[in-house]
Amino acid sequence: MNLGPLGDSTIATAQEWLHGLSRRQQAISTNIANIDTPGYHAQDVPFETEMRRALGGGSARLLTTDPRHMAVGASGGTGLGVQQAQLLTSQRQDGNDVDIDQEMVKLSETQMQYQAAASALSMKLETIRTVLRNS
């Protein structure tokens, strides 16, 4: 785990998260740009698995202490809004497998995650500024 100059991995982790989300957004943009390209195969950047492994939390589970709690992964989805059934799209006759609806859902999901990561990084930096001002 990469510790920053303050002995905290939060900033480095947020930076990696933002970098991975940026790469995913680029892949989605490329997919959308090539929607009419015969034989084009959609790209994906599944960086979450690598992030979990790097953080040492590859199999962390949320605790469900109440029957009304939803277990992680219970819906069979891959993230916000994208269900497993949606991923079973077939290729078109020209060999292109880009599904614009699926790409738009992934784009929205990625934008929300990016905003959350940027907000977390901003709050961490503001906390550091506050501590330095009050020292």
Secondary structure, 3 states (H helix, E strand, C coil): CCCCCCCCCHHHHHHHHHHHHHHHHHHHHHHHHCCCCCCCCCCCCCCHHHHHHHHCCCCCCCCCCCCCCCCCCCCCCCCCCCCHHHHCCCCCCCCCCCCHHHHHHHHHHHHHHHHHHHHHHHHHHHHHHHHHHCC
